[in-house]
Amino acid sequence: MRPWRTAALTGGIAIVAMVGASAIVPTLTAAPRVDVLPREKQALEDFAKQHQAQGNPADKNADPGRPASVPDPPPVTGLLGAVGAPISGEEFTPTTGWAGWVDATTYEMVWGGWAGDPSSGAVLVAQWTGANGRITPDSDPQLRILPVPAGTGPLTITRVGGSDLVLSLPSGQEVHFNPAANAFR
């Protein structure tokens, strides 16, 4: 057993308990503890500091969080099947849709009938200008309703025949519509 034991360190003075006696003894201030890393870890830390010191500072003016401008994908074309219409279901009952390009204009057509009159048919047309299979970004759609032959009832697109849409009437009869001419045949 040691004849003394350190009870506490206080600002450069140690209180030491001796066997049967106590004394106040001035002590030296201890140097701050330096953590020594293993050699391999220290080599990695030194390399990282050297790499940072040699590198070019990042451009703080750029905004890396903003995505690059990505154009809209080309519109879906062809027979669209059952679609919704940009009009109340209490007014118009859609049956099918079609979208396609005619020259530099894309058309989206929703076929169906007026909800209040089962003997009437109608087509809602939206058209945009564009080029190379893409809609011009600032192009506003032109919306209109095309009249259909009287008494036809709701129309359903059944297929595309050449440059015409082939429509089926509730009676089973077929009617052809040419999107380029916006006319029935």
C-alpha positions in Angstrom: 0.0 0.0 0.0 1.2 3.5 -0.8 1.8 5.8 2.0 -0.2 8.6 0.3 -3.3 9.1 -1.9 -4.4 12.1 -4.0 -7.9 13.2 -2.9 -8.5 15.9 -5.5 -6.8 18.3 -7.8 -7.7 21.9 -7.5 -6.2 24.7 -9.7 -2.6 23.7 -9.2 -2.9 22.5 -5.5 -3.2 18.9 -4.5 -4.6 17.8 -1.1 -2.6 14.7 -0.1 -3.5 12.4 2.7 -0.6 10.8 4.4 -0.8 8.1 7.0 -1.9 10.0 10.0 -1.1 13.5 8.5 -2.3 15.8 5.8 -0.4 18.4 3.9 -1.0 20.9 1.1 1.5 20.4 -1.7 1.7 22.7 -4.8 1.4 20.7 -8.0 2.4 21.2 -11.6 -0.4 22.0 -14.1 -0.8 19.0 -16.3 -0.4 19.4 -20.1 -3.6 19.0 -22.1 -4.1 15.4 -23.2 -3.4 14.7 -26.9 -5.1 11.8 -28.5 -2.7 9.9 -30.6 -4.3 8.1 -33.5 -3.1 4.8 -34.9 -0.5 5.3 -37.6 -2.9 4.2 -40.4 -5.7 6.4 -39.3 -3.4 9.4 -38.9 -2.2 8.8 -42.5 -5.8 9.0 -43.7 -6.5 12.2 -41.8 -3.3 13.8 -43.1 -4.2 12.8 -46.7 -7.7 14.3 -46.3 -6.3 17.6 -45.0 -3.8 17.8 -47.8 -6.5 17.0 -50.4 -8.8 19.7 -49.1 -6.0 22.2 -49.1 -5.1 21.5 -52.8 -8.7 21.4 -54.1 -10.7 24.1 -55.8 -13.3 25.8 -53.6 -16.9 25.0 -54.7 -18.8 27.6 -56.7 -21.2 29.0 -54.1 -23.2 31.0 -56.8 -24.6 27.8 -58.5 -27.8 26.2 -57.1 -27.2 22.5 -57.1 -30.6 21.9 -55.5 -32.6 23.1 -58.5 -33.1 20.4 -61.2 -32.1 21.1 -64.7 -34.9 22.1 -67.0 -36.5 18.9 -68.3 -38.9 19.2 -71.2 -42.3 17.5 -70.9 -42.6 14.1 -72.4 -44.4 13.8 -75.7 -48.1 13.4 -75.3 -49.6 10.0 -75.4 -51.1 9.2 -78.8 -53.5 6.7 -80.2 -56.7 5.2 -78.8 -56.9 6.2 -75.1 -59.8 3.9 -74.1 -62.2 5.1 -71.4 -61.2 8.6 -70.4 -62.5 11.4 -68.2 -63.7 14.6 -69.8 -62.9 18.2 -68.8 -66.5 18.8 -68.2 -69.0 17.8 -65.6 -70.4 14.2 -65.7 -73.8 15.7 -65.2 -73.5 17.3 -68.6 -71.4 14.9 -70.7 -70.8 11.2 -70.6 -67.5 10.2 -72.1 -67.0 6.8 -73.8 -63.5 6.8 -75.4 -60.7 9.1 -76.3 -58.1 9.5 -79.0 -55.0 11.7 -79.2 -52.7 12.3 -82.2 -50.7 14.7 -84.3 -52.0 16.3 -87.5 -49.2 18.4 -89.0 -47.8 20.5 -86.2 -50.9 20.3 -84.0 -51.8 17.6 -81.4 -55.4 16.8 -80.8 -57.1 15.1 -77.9 -60.6 14.1 -78.5 -63.1 12.8 -76.0 -66.1 11.1 -77.6 -69.4 10.5 -75.9 -72.9 12.0 -75.5 -74.8 14.6 -73.6 -76.1 13.2 -70.4 -79.5 14.8 -70.7 -80.2 13.6 -74.2 -79.4 9.9 -74.9 -79.9 10.4 -78.7 -77.2 13.0 -79.0 -73.5 12.5 -79.5 -70.7 15.0 -79.1 -66.9 15.2 -79.2 -64.8 17.5 -77.1 -61.6 18.6 -78.8 -58.5 20.1 -77.3 -55.7 21.1 -79.6 -52.2 22.4 -79.0 -49.4 23.6 -81.4 -46.0 21.9 -81.2 -43.1 20.5 -83.2 -41.0 17.4 -83.3 -43.6 15.4 -81.4 -43.7 17.8 -78.4 -46.2 20.5 -77.4 -44.9 24.0 -77.4 -44.5 25.0 -73.7 -46.4 28.2 -73.9 -49.1 26.8 -76.1 -52.6 27.2 -74.6 -55.1 24.6 -75.7 -57.9 25.6 -77.9 -61.1 23.8 -76.7 -64.2 23.3 -78.6 -67.2 21.0 -79.0 -67.8 19.5 -82.4 -71.4 18.7 -83.5 -72.0 15.1 -84.6 -74.6 13.9 -87.0 -78.1 14.3 -85.5 -79.6 11.3 -83.8 -76.4 9.3 -83.7 -76.3 8.9 -79.9 -73.1 8.6 -77.9 -70.1 7.7 -80.1 -67.4 5.2 -79.3 -64.1 5.0 -81.1 -63.5 1.4 -82.2 -60.4 1.6 -84.3 -58.2 3.8 -86.6 -58.7 3.2 -90.3 -56.0 5.0 -92.4 -56.3 8.6 -91.5 -59.8 8.3 -90.1 -61.2 7.4 -86.7 -63.8 4.7 -87.0 -66.7 5.3 -84.6 -69.4 3.0 -83.6 -73.0 4.2 -83.0 -75.3 2.5 -80.5 -77.1 1.0 -83.4 -73.9 -0.8 -84.5 -73.5 1.4 -87.6 -70.0 2.9 -88.2 -69.1 6.5 -89.0 -65.7 7.8 -90.1 -64.2 11.0 -88.7 -61.1 12.7 -90.2 -59.2 14.6 -87.5 -57.2 16.6 -90.1 -60.4 18.0 -91.6 -62.4 17.9 -88.4 -65.2 16.4 -90.4 -67.4 13.3 -90.5 -67.4 11.2 -93.7 
